[in-house]
């Protein structure tokens, strides 16, 4: 027979596990968006330009690339949806800048996956050495 304290403790643990699982799923979804955004070479080029000169308008970016302003705006929208770029209004212009935290979150997710895979790959070798 379990006491109310034990049930509460298990409930708190389960809540923490559920929260961690939801957080991991959200990180994977965010990583999916980042990877999809970075799959296009033009978007990577836009990120590089914004990294060197933050606070650029779509028009100024388009002037540096062999694509139309509308194409740049569409690429920037994808980058913004994936949290890699932010926008701010300055008078009549909309200025874009890189958001490094979007890329950092994906890098953290990748680092976590790499650690899990490394551990899984090393485990059979350790078992064979100990066996």
N, C-alpha and C positions, 0 to 999 in steps of 0.2 A: 504494500500500500504506500503510495507516495504522498508526501505532505504538500501543503499549499506552497511552502517555501521551495521545495524541490521542483514542483511544477512551474513556479514563477522563474526559477533559475534556468530550467530547461527552455522555457519560453523566451527568456532574454537571450540565451545562447542561439536559439533558432532565429530570432529576429536579427541578431548580428550576422548570422550565416546568410540569411535571406538578403540582408542589406549588402553584404559583400558580393553575393552572386549578382544582384541587380547592378551594382557598381561595375563589376567586371563585364557584364553584358553591355552596359552603356559605353564603357571604354572601347569595347570591340566595335560597336556601332560607330562611335566617333572615329576610330581608326579606319573603318571602312570608308567613311566620307573623306578622310584625309588622303587615303591611298587612291581613291577614285579621282580626287582633285589633282593629285600630283602625277597621275598617269599621263596627263596631257603635257607635252613638252612646252607648249605656249604658256601654260599656267605656271610651270616651273620658272620659265623665263620672266614672267610678270613678278613672281615672288622675288627673284634675284634683283630685278630693277627696283622694286619697292624696298628691298633690304638696303640697297645702296643709297636710295633717295626717298625716304619716307615722306608721306604727305603729298602724293602726286594725284592729279586728276586723271580720269580716264582719257581725256583728250591728250594730255601730255605723255601718257604712256603709249597711246596709239601712234603718236608722232615718232616714237622710237622703234616701232615695230612695223613689219610689213602686213598689218591687218587693219581693218576698219575700227573706228571708235566703238561701234555696236558690238563687234566681236570681243573687244577688250572688256566692255561692260558685262557681257555674258560670262566671260571667264572670271571676272572679278566677283560676280554673283555666286559662282560655284565656290570660289575660294572663301568668300564670306560665309556661305552656308556651312562650310567645313571648319569654320573658326580659325582660318589661317590669315584672314585679312579683316581689318575693321574699317569703317568709314566714319567720317565726321564732316559736317557741313561748315564751310567757311564762306559766308556771304552766299553768292549764287553757285559756288563750286562745291562739289563733293570730293573730298580728299581721302585717299586710301593709304593705309599703312599695314605693315606685317604685324601679325599677332603671334609672337614666338611661343606663347603658352599652348596654342593649338598643336603645334609641331612637337613641343615638349611632352604633352600628354600622350601623343602617339609613340614617341620615343620611349617613354616610361612603359607603355603597354608592350612594346617590342622587347624591351629589356626583361620584363617579367616573363614573357613567353620564352625567350632565349634561356633564361635560368631554368624554367620547367623542363624544356627539351633537353638541355645539357644534363640535368639530373636524371631524366629518364634514360638517356643514352649511356650515361656512366654506370647506372645501376646494374645492367647485365654483366658488364666487365668486372665490377666489384664482386658480384655473386660468384662469378667463375673463379676469381682469384681466391676467394674465401672457401670455395667448395672443394 
